[in-house]
């Protein structure tokens, strides 16, 4: 799928060996992960495209950083500028690590999706609060042999951050649906008719996409507040009046959604403010009791790779 992307006048620099920002700091840093059609955010002051190095490889692209209305912001194009990564090849671990490494406190996922509900129409936005993960070809955790951890994703999105996204969307004149279950499929092909009907009728899903998993799980492991804004482009293949997914129609809707998405994002700094308290829902303390491996048998190499995402609890 080809899409045009805007060019931001910004400086470029490389961040090498960056250490995570101290957890004691309370400055807000809103990080936006932009999906299909959103490859840039304009209007940032002191804008700079930064190349961030991580132990998990290179992120999808450089990260655009700056301030908007006095609030720190960062933007990462999930598929890379020009859409070079498929949903499967997006470097999810590197992306989340890089955002944590530059001091992000709140992550907003903005992504295209299909709808399983008549009233959730193309052009509408859904503030997702649940996921069913059907992906199978992606690394889904920062932890593993040598340092095992289990975080809860019973409630995978942050209600506080979702509140802000809902308000921002409605203030921007967007039709916003609060709450919905997102079926994360591997892709890159769209669903068969049988799959689409099963996800909708038997599983009770509301929207379908290819990129929010394992992204949401990794954000939780990194103790980052995460909210998902799903921008509807089509009705998937279940709808009797729309038939199979039409890519040309998706692109047309995608362009309109992209402008809406930017308008939503630009309203977030005023809602979230330049400073923040601890997350009332505990997103920023997700690792408090999650690490199971005894300190004396932890793998030093893996622990070193976890300096950004788990440095608060690993010391």
N, C-alpha and C positions, 0 to 999 in steps of 0.2 A: 504494500500500500504506500503510495507516494503522497506526501503532504508538504506544503510550504512551511517554512519556519522563519520567524523574524530574527533579525540580527541586532544584538544589543551592543552599543558602544561601551566597551569595558576594557580594563587592563587585564593582562594575563600573568599569572604567577604560579609557581609550583610549591606545594606544601609537602615537604619531605620529612618523614619521621616525626610528624606532629603528635603531641601528646594530647589526650582528652582534656577539655576544659574542666577545671575543678568543680566538683559537685556543690561546693559551698556558694558558688556564684548563682545569683537568682535572675540574671538577665535573660529575658525571653529571646529565643532564636527560633523563628518559624521556618521550618524546612518544608518545601513543597516538592513532591515527586510528581512530575508531570507525565501523563500518559500520551497516547496517540493524539496528535494534533496540537499538543502544548509543549513546545520546545524552548520556551523563553518567557521571561516576565519583564515588561518594560517599566520604566519609571523608578527604578532603584537608584538611590544616591550612592556615590562612591562604589559603583558597580565594578566587580572584578571576576573574571572567570579563573577559578583556581583548580589546578591539577593536584588532587589529593592522593597520596600513596597509602595503601592499606596492606596488612598482612594477608588479605584474602584476594589480592590482585587489584586491578584497576577498576574503578567504578564505571558506570555506563558512559560517562563523559566528565568533563570538567564541571565544577560546581559554581554557579553564579551566586555571588554573595554581595551584600550591600545593606542599606537600610531603607525603610519605607515608613514615613511619618514617625521617624525616631525609633523604630523597632527593627532589630536585626532580622534579616531574612536570608534564606538560602534556597536556591532552586536547582534541582537535578533532573534533567530529561531522562526518564526511565529507559527509553529505547535509544538514547543518544541523539544528538542533532542530526537530522536527515533520516532518522528511524533505521538504524543499522542493526539493532538487536531484536531478535524474535522473543516472544514471551519466555521461551525455554532458556535462551542464552543470556538473558539479563543477569548481570552479576549481582544478585540480590544481597549476598553477604557483604561484598565490597561497598555497595551503595549505603547500606545501613551503618556499617562501620565508619565510612567516610563522613556521614552526617553527624554521628556521635562525636567523631574526632574533631570536627570544627566547632563543636559546642551547641549543636541543635538540641532544643528542649521539646519541641512539638513538631510532629511529622504529619503533613496532610497529603494523603494519596489522592490524586485526581486521575481518573481513568475512564476509558470508554467501556461501555457494556451493552448487552442485549437485555431486553425486558421479557419477563414471563407473565406480566400482569397487564391487562387491558388499560387500567387507569394510570399505569406508569408508562407514559407515552414517550416516543422519541422526542428529544429536546428537554425532557424533565431530568432532574437530578435526584438521586437517592442517597441519603446518608446511611450507609450500611452499618449494621451492628452485629451481624453474625456471618460466618463463613462455613461452607462445606468444601473441604480441600480434596480435589480429585487430581491434583498434579502428581507426577511420579518420577520426573527426570531432573529434579532440582535438589540441591543441598538445602536442607531446611533448618539447620541449627548451627550455631557457632561452637557448640560443645560437642564432645564425643569421647572416644577412648583416651583416658588420661585426665579428663576433667568433665565429669558427667553432671548435668543440671536438668531439672524439670521445672518449667514455669507453667503457671496456669494461663490458659487462653479461653477459659469459660466465657469471658466477656472480652473479646479481642480488641475492641475499640474503646477509646476514652470518652465517656459521656460529656465531660467538660469541654473537650475539644470538638466533639460532635455538635454540642449546643452552639458553639461559636460558628461552625460551618453552616448549620441550619439558619441561624440568624443572618449571616452574611449573604447566603443565597437568596433568602426572601427579601432582604433589603435591596438586592440587585435586581429584583423583579423576576427571579427564576421560580418555576414551579418545583418545589422541593418536597420530597416524601421522606419523613423521618422514620428510620428503621426499615430493615430489609435484610434478607439472607442472600448472600453472594455465593454462587457456585463457581469455584475456581477450577477451570479445566486446563489441561496441558496445552492444547492447541498444537500447531498454529491453525489447523482446520477448524471451521465452525461445527456446531453440533449436527448430528443426524436428526431426522424428524422424531425417531423413537427416543433418542436421548433427551431431546428438548421436551417432549411430552412427559417423560419420566421425572426430569428435574422439576417441572412445573406441577404436575398433578400428584405424583407419589411422594416426592421429597419436599414439596412446599417451598421451593426456592423462588426468589423474586427477581433476581438479575443474574446474569452470567458474564464472566470475564475471564481473562487469562493471566492476570499479573498481581493480584493482591495477596496471593500465597506463593511462596512463603514469606513475603514481605512483612505482613502483619505479625507473624510469629517471631521473626527476627527482630522487629522493633520492640516487641515485648521483652525478648531476651536482653536487648540493649537498654532496657529501662527507659524507653522513649514513649511518650504519649503519642497515640496513633489514631487518626480518623480517616475514614474512607468516603470520598465523594465520587459516586458512580454516575457518569454522564451517559444517559441512554441514547443510543444511536439507532436502534432497530428492535424488532419484536422476536429476534432469533428465528427459529423455523416452525414453531408450534402454531402460529396465528393463521387461521384459514384464509384470511383476506390478504395476507402479506406473503405467504409462501416462504421460499428459501431466502436466506440473507443475501441482499444485493449490495455488493461492495461499493458501487457508484453512489447508491443512496446513502450508505454509511458515511462516505467521505463528505457528502453534502451536509449531512446533519452534524458531522464532526466539526466542520469549520464554524458552524454557528455555536456549537457547544464550547469550542475553544475560547471564544470571546466571552461567553458567559462565565467560564471557569476562571478567566483572568479577573473579571469583575468581582467574583466571589473572593478570590484570594486577596485582592487589594483592600477588602474590607476587614480582613482578619486582624491586622495590627491594631486598629482602633478598639477592637473587641477584646483582644488578649492582653494588650498593654506591654510596656517595655520591661516590666519586672513581673515575676510570678512567684507564687507560693508553691509549696510541695503539692503534688497532685493529690486531690482528696480521694481519688480512687486507687491510689497506690501503684500507678503505672511506673513511677520512678523508683519504686522499691521492689520490683518484681523478682529480683534475685536474692532478696533478703534471706530466705531459707531454701533456696532452690538447688544450691550446689551440694551434691552428694559425696563427691570424692574427698577423702581425707587429705589434709594438706601435705602430709609426708609422702603420699604416693601420686601426687599430681604430676603430670607431664610438664616439665619446665618450658618446653618448646610451645605447647599449646597455651599454657598460661601466659607466655609472652605475647602470643597473638591476640589474646583477650584483653590487652591493656586498655583499650578504649571502651569496649562494650561492657566489660565486667570489672574494670579497675577499682570501682568503689568497694566491691566485696572481696576482691582478691588481693587488695593492697598493692 
